[in-house]
Structure formats: structure tokens, C-alpha cells
Amino acid sequence: MLNRYLIFFYKSVLYITCFKYKKLKTMKKTLLICFLLLNLSIVCAQTIESGSRSTTGYIKPDGTIENSSRSTVGYIRSDGTIEDKSRSTIGYIKSDGTIEDKSRSTVGYVKKDGTVENSSRSTIGYIKDDGTVENSSRSTIGYAKGIRKEWAAVVYFFFKLD
């Protein structure tokens, strides 16, 4: 009879230990996922920097443009529409890299190699593959690492978003 109780007791302890271990393992996984998601949300917005490397703003993957205080100053929608903070359309990015104002007049171009041109096709700057933004004299005016070249051109050369 005592044997039965001991076996039952050991089985119960073993069951509870395994259950707690599984629960602990699940909690660890949940905490790890939460930690990764938190870091992902912090890292997601790419930084827009001045030539002296001070942060002037951020561009989120969804196209939200923020100033250095994290206030929203504009949007670039997935269809290429550029909006100010009030959601009024101020321009467009076409699939071929053409940048247009709200009246659909061409204000510039962003070529595949990162050359930025005005409406007269004169070079006004460059956006290098590493995110360095240069003026026409090849002086560094900013950094936009991880940001699409067209988006960087909108911020640095074509539209002043405050």
C-alpha cells in the first residue's frame, strides 16, 4: 500500500515538474518573442542624418517621415504619393524614379545609380548605395542608410517637410 502512494507521489511530482518546465519554456519563448518585437519596432525606423551625423529625422518602413523629435512631418504612401503632416498631397514618386509636385509637374529624377537630377536633367546630388547623400560637388550633406534612394531624394532634395 505504501508503495502505491510513493509511486503516485513520484508520478505527481514528475508530472508537476514537467508541466512547470513546459510552462517555463513557453514563458521563455514568449518573453524572447516580445523582446525581439520590441527591438524590431525600435530598429525599424531608418535614421536620416545631417552631414555632421546628427539625427534630423526618421523614415519608417511604412513611409511615415518623422523629425528628430519623432513628430510626424509627412508620409510616402506605397503608391508613391507624398503627403505632408496634414495628409495633403504634395507630390508623387513614379516607378521610373521621376519626382513630381502636386500638379504632376516633374521636379526631378532619381536614377537607378543614385544620381539625383532636377527637372532640367542637371545633376543636383547623389545617393550612394551605402546611404551617403552628396550634393552636386560630391560633398556629403547627409546619411540615409537603409532608406530607398527615391525616399531619401524626396527628403534631401525635393520637399521640405517640417
C-alpha positions as a Markdown table, in Angstrom:
| # | Residue | x | y | z |
|---|---|---|---|---|
| 1 | Met | 0.0 | 0.0 | 0.0 |
| 2 | Leu | 2.8 | 2.4 | 0.9 |
| 3 | Asn | 4.4 | 1.5 | -2.4 |
| 4 | Arg | 1.3 | 2.7 | -4.3 |
| 5 | Tyr | 1.3 | 6.0 | -2.5 |
| 6 | Leu | 5.0 | 6.5 | -3.2 |
| 7 | Ile | 4.6 | 5.7 | -6.8 |
| 8 | Phe | 1.6 | 8.0 | -7.0 |
| 9 | Phe | 3.6 | 10.7 | -5.2 |
| 10 | Tyr | 6.6 | 10.4 | -7.5 |
| 11 | Lys | 4.4 | 10.4 | -10.6 |
| 12 | Ser | 2.6 | 13.5 | -9.4 |
| 13 | Val | 5.9 | 15.3 | -8.6 |
| 14 | Leu | 7.2 | 14.3 | -12.0 |
| 15 | Tyr | 4.1 | 15.4 | -13.8 |
| 16 | Ile | 4.1 | 18.8 | -12.0 |
| 17 | Thr | 7.8 | 19.3 | -12.6 |
| 18 | Cys | 7.3 | 18.5 | -16.4 |
| 19 | Phe | 4.3 | 20.8 | -16.5 |
| 20 | Lys | 6.2 | 23.6 | -14.9 |
| 21 | Tyr | 9.2 | 23.0 | -17.1 |
| 22 | Lys | 7.0 | 23.2 | -20.2 |
| 23 | Lys | 5.2 | 26.3 | -18.9 |
| 24 | Leu | 8.6 | 27.9 | -18.0 |
| 25 | Lys | 9.9 | 27.0 | -21.5 |
| 26 | Thr | 6.8 | 28.6 | -23.1 |
| 27 | Met | 7.2 | 31.7 | -20.9 |
| 28 | Lys | 10.8 | 32.0 | -22.0 |
| 29 | Lys | 9.8 | 31.7 | -25.7 |
| 30 | Thr | 7.1 | 34.3 | -25.2 |
| 31 | Leu | 9.5 | 36.7 | -23.5 |
| 32 | Leu | 12.0 | 36.2 | -26.3 |
| 33 | Ile | 9.5 | 36.9 | -28.9 |
| 34 | Cys | 8.3 | 40.1 | -27.1 |
| 35 | Phe | 11.9 | 41.2 | -26.7 |
| 36 | Leu | 12.6 | 40.7 | -30.4 |
| 37 | Leu | 9.4 | 42.5 | -31.5 |
| 38 | Leu | 10.3 | 45.4 | -29.2 |
| 39 | Asn | 13.8 | 45.7 | -30.7 |
| 40 | Leu | 12.3 | 45.3 | -34.2 |
| 41 | Ser | 10.0 | 48.2 | -33.6 |
| 42 | Ile | 12.8 | 50.4 | -32.4 |
| 43 | Val | 15.2 | 49.4 | -35.2 |
| 44 | Cys | 12.6 | 49.6 | -38.0 |
| 45 | Ala | 12.7 | 53.4 | -38.5 |
| 46 | Gln | 15.7 | 54.3 | -40.5 |
| 47 | Thr | 17.6 | 57.4 | -39.4 |
| 48 | Ile | 18.1 | 60.5 | -41.6 |
| 49 | Glu | 21.3 | 62.3 | -40.6 |
| 50 | Ser | 23.0 | 65.5 | -41.4 |
| 51 | Gly | 26.5 | 65.7 | -42.8 |
| 52 | Ser | 27.8 | 66.0 | -39.3 |
| 53 | Arg | 25.9 | 62.8 | -38.3 |
| 54 | Ser | 23.3 | 64.5 | -36.1 |
| 55 | Thr | 19.9 | 62.9 | -36.4 |
| 56 | Thr | 17.5 | 65.1 | -38.4 |
| 57 | Gly | 14.7 | 62.6 | -38.7 |
| 58 | Tyr | 13.4 | 59.1 | -39.3 |
| 59 | Ile | 11.6 | 57.2 | -42.1 |
| 60 | Lys | 9.6 | 54.2 | -41.1 |
| 61 | Pro | 9.2 | 51.2 | -43.4 |
| 62 | Asp | 5.5 | 52.2 | -44.0 |
| 63 | Gly | 6.7 | 55.6 | -45.3 |
| 64 | Thr | 6.0 | 57.7 | -42.3 |
| 65 | Ile | 8.5 | 60.6 | -42.1 |
| 66 | Glu | 9.3 | 61.9 | -38.6 |
| 67 | Asn | 11.5 | 64.8 | -37.4 |
| 68 | Ser | 14.2 | 64.4 | -34.8 |
| 69 | Ser | 11.6 | 64.8 | -32.0 |
| 70 | Arg | 9.6 | 61.8 | -33.5 |
| 71 | Ser | 6.7 | 64.1 | -34.6 |
| 72 | Thr | 5.2 | 63.0 | -37.9 |
| 73 | Val | 6.0 | 65.6 | -40.7 |
| 74 | Gly | 5.0 | 63.6 | -43.8 |
| 75 | Tyr | 4.2 | 60.4 | -45.5 |
| 76 | Ile | 5.2 | 58.4 | -48.5 |
| 77 | Arg | 2.5 | 56.0 | -49.4 |
| 78 | Ser | 3.0 | 52.7 | -51.1 |
| 79 | Asp | 1.6 | 54.1 | -54.4 |
| 80 | Gly | 4.3 | 56.8 | -54.4 |
| 81 | Thr | 2.1 | 59.7 | -53.2 |
| 82 | Ile | 4.0 | 62.1 | -51.0 |
| 83 | Glu | 1.9 | 63.8 | -48.3 |
| 84 | Asp | 2.6 | 66.5 | -45.7 |
| 85 | Lys | 1.7 | 66.0 | -42.0 |
| 86 | Ser | -1.9 | 67.0 | -42.7 |
| 87 | Arg | -2.2 | 64.3 | -45.3 |
| 88 | Ser | -2.4 | 66.8 | -48.2 |
| 89 | Thr | -0.7 | 65.5 | -51.3 |
| 90 | Ile | 2.4 | 67.5 | -52.1 |
| 91 | Gly | 4.0 | 65.2 | -54.7 |
| 92 | Tyr | 4.5 | 61.8 | -56.3 |
| 93 | Ile | 7.2 | 59.3 | -56.9 |
| 94 | Lys | 6.7 | 57.4 | -60.1 |
| 95 | Ser | 8.1 | 53.9 | -60.6 |
| 96 | Asp | 10.7 | 55.1 | -63.0 |
| 97 | Gly | 12.2 | 57.5 | -60.4 |
| 98 | Thr | 10.5 | 60.6 | -61.6 |
| 99 | Ile | 9.6 | 63.0 | -58.8 |
| 100 | Glu | 6.5 | 65.2 | -59.4 |
| 101 | Asp | 4.9 | 68.0 | -57.5 |
| 102 | Lys | 1.2 | 68.1 | -56.5 |
| 103 | Ser | 0.3 | 69.4 | -60.0 |
| 104 | Arg | 2.0 | 66.4 | -61.6 |
| 105 | Ser | 4.8 | 68.6 | -63.0 |
| 106 | Thr | 8.2 | 67.0 | -62.9 |
| 107 | Val | 10.6 | 68.4 | -60.4 |
| 108 | Gly | 13.3 | 65.9 | -60.7 |
| 109 | Tyr | 14.6 | 62.4 | -61.3 |
| 110 | Val | 16.3 | 59.7 | -59.3 |
| 111 | Lys | 18.3 | 57.4 | -61.5 |
| 112 | Lys | 19.0 | 53.7 | -60.6 |
| 113 | Asp | 22.6 | 54.5 | -59.8 |
| 114 | Gly | 21.5 | 57.1 | -57.3 |
| 115 | Thr | 22.2 | 60.3 | -59.3 |
| 116 | Val | 19.6 | 62.9 | -58.5 |
| 117 | Glu | 18.7 | 65.4 | -61.2 |
| 118 | Asn | 16.4 | 68.4 | -61.3 |
| 119 | Ser | 13.7 | 68.9 | -64.0 |
| 120 | Ser | 16.2 | 70.2 | -66.5 |
| 121 | Arg | 18.2 | 67.0 | -66.0 |
| 122 | Ser | 21.1 | 68.8 | -64.3 |
| 123 | Thr | 22.7 | 66.7 | -61.5 |
| 124 | Ile | 21.9 | 68.2 | -58.1 |
| 125 | Gly | 23.2 | 65.3 | -56.0 |
| 126 | Tyr | 23.9 | 61.6 | -55.4 |
| 127 | Ile | 22.7 | 58.9 | -53.1 |
| 128 | Lys | 25.2 | 56.2 | -52.8 |
| 129 | Asp | 24.5 | 52.6 | -52.1 |
| 130 | Asp | 25.8 | 52.9 | -48.5 |
| 131 | Gly | 23.3 | 55.7 | -47.9 |
| 132 | Thr | 25.7 | 58.6 | -48.1 |
| 133 | Val | 23.9 | 61.7 | -49.6 |
| 134 | Glu | 26.1 | 64.1 | -51.6 |
| 135 | Asn | 25.5 | 67.4 | -53.3 |
| 136 | Ser | 26.5 | 68.1 | -56.9 |
| 137 | Ser | 30.0 | 68.9 | -55.8 |
| 138 | Arg | 30.2 | 65.5 | -54.1 |
| 139 | Ser | 30.3 | 67.0 | -50.6 |
| 140 | Thr | 28.5 | 64.9 | -48.1 |
| 141 | Ile | 25.3 | 66.5 | -46.9 |
| 142 | Gly | 23.8 | 63.6 | -45.1 |
| 143 | Tyr | 23.3 | 59.9 | -44.5 |
| 144 | Ala | 20.2 | 57.8 | -45.2 |
| 145 | Lys | 21.4 | 54.2 | -44.7 |
| 146 | Gly | 18.7 | 51.6 | -45.4 |
| 147 | Ile | 16.3 | 54.1 | -47.0 |
| 148 | Arg | 15.2 | 53.8 | -50.6 |
| 149 | Lys | 17.0 | 56.2 | -52.8 |
| 150 | Glu | 13.8 | 57.9 | -54.0 |
| 151 | Trp | 12.6 | 58.4 | -50.5 |
| 152 | Ala | 16.0 | 59.9 | -49.5 |
| 153 | Ala | 15.9 | 62.2 | -52.5 |
| 154 | Val | 12.4 | 63.4 | -51.5 |
| 155 | Val | 13.7 | 64.4 | -48.1 |
| 156 | Tyr | 17.1 | 65.9 | -49.0 |
| 157 | Phe | 16.5 | 67.5 | -52.4 |
| 158 | Phe | 12.8 | 68.0 | -53.4 |
| 159 | Phe | 10.4 | 68.6 | -50.5 |
| 160 | Lys | 11.0 | 70.5 | -47.2 |
| 161 | Leu | 8.9 | 68.6 | -44.6 |
| 162 | Asp | 8.6 | 70.4 | -41.3 |
